[in-house]
């Protein structure tokens, strides 16, 4: 039996004569049919839309989970052509700091560079440089007049015991410096770097006030990561998760001010008045007009359509498919993910709204299945939680390395621990529970194998997608979505699909035994 990626109509009707007629399929229930092909995997175009206005070079975003996405992983994801969503189980200030770190990590031109005053100590300088991962800072007066610059070259031979009392103005390189004005061309910038052998080019106005900064490292990174997802100013893209309750609105507005590219109204069920109202308010607010809004979660046609009608720029689909999620057994609610994507796409596709398949992906082949079912991109948690850049703790168990991974509905994520307040309860609509011992968890805590750097993991995932496109004869994601076809398989077919009748002695980098 085969099914197509397109399909008639609307919400399935559950007739009284057949209350179980709505059939649910997930990734392991289907395969994609091979097709005639002239596609070379390396030439396949994996670019796609994440939202109405954000295009990525790979259809992968990282989940807004506190053991998956903070600044280091978001930076790594954007450099590979995807995007990270900073989780919201943080104070507003900490979440903004992560967004700011991503935005400052590289840029065509830094419009508001971090600066330091001449009276600050070298210890202050060291702290700022460590926070923003930079090697030096412009030195400015209170009116932003450029006084000089200080880098690790200036401080290298000053004993550290003097840093607490030694001031910046005693060590900095003073004006005149090599500078330029805003709007300087790339060719002229490279000439100035090469001719003067400097690594930082301050931009100043006619009055000598600092207006921006260009660094040689940004040019190097642009060559090193040619597929990086960047905004119009050349900064890496990043998203931020917000709720709809409590500090949700304040959090959203501060993230907008910090330069976030997309806001994810992040709840377990997006088909509720509070979530839909939050989406609508954000879309109507002029201050947030340039920021795309992603709504979720949905798992049905009706849920997705409600989010689309509220004005969302993308719909996130998935109720309970994640490896650490227990919603389907605790609440008995959910839709197997392939069917959830297929049904939700009936609402998103006609509206031109991209769909993000969130959760349940175990192998690179599942990405292609999600796209053919109706998704435009996928959101990954467990597949990225084991990377070096994820914030989970690295642990050793039976001689192997693992990283901690937990659901945002787990007790660990929802309870206050070690004096750290949780901001995750309202995601599962339990913000009003006064006693944390009375929380009803919808997730677990565990560990996943350590997988190495994000770049290596994403290389295998995208490589698998390119193979999908080769086998199906699709040169672009749009081709794959339009022409991909499914075949339903049995339990025996699934068993046959995996390695069998052999004892595996060496695991491949893109496959682990169950």
Buried (B, 14 or more C-beta within 10 A) or exposed (E): EEBEBEEEEEBBEEEEEEEEEBEBBBBBBBBBBEBEBEBEBEEBBBBBBBBBBBEBBBBBBBBBBBBBBBBBBBBBBBBBBBBBBBBBBBBBEEBBBBBBBBBBBBBBBBBEBBBBBBEBBBBBBBEBBEEBEBEBBBBBBEEBBBBBBBBEEBBEEEEEEBBEEBBBBEBBBEBEBBBBEEEBEEEEBEEBBEEEEBBBBBBBEEEBBBBBBBBBBBBEBBEEBEBBBBBEEBBBBBBBBBBBBEBBBEBBBBBBEBBBBBBBBBBBBBBBEBBBEBBBBBBEBEEBEEBBBBBBBBBBBBBBBBBBEBBBBBBBBBBBBBBBBBBBEBBEBBBBBBBBBBBBBBBBBEBEBBBBBBBBBBBBBBBBBBBBBBBBBBBBBBBBBBBBBBBBEEEEEEEEBBBBBBBBBBBBBBBEEEEEEBBBBBBBBBBEBEEBEEBEBBBBBBBBBBBBEBBEBBBBBBBBBBBBBBBBBBBBBBBBBEBBBBEBBEEEBEEEEEEEEEEEEEEEEBBEEE
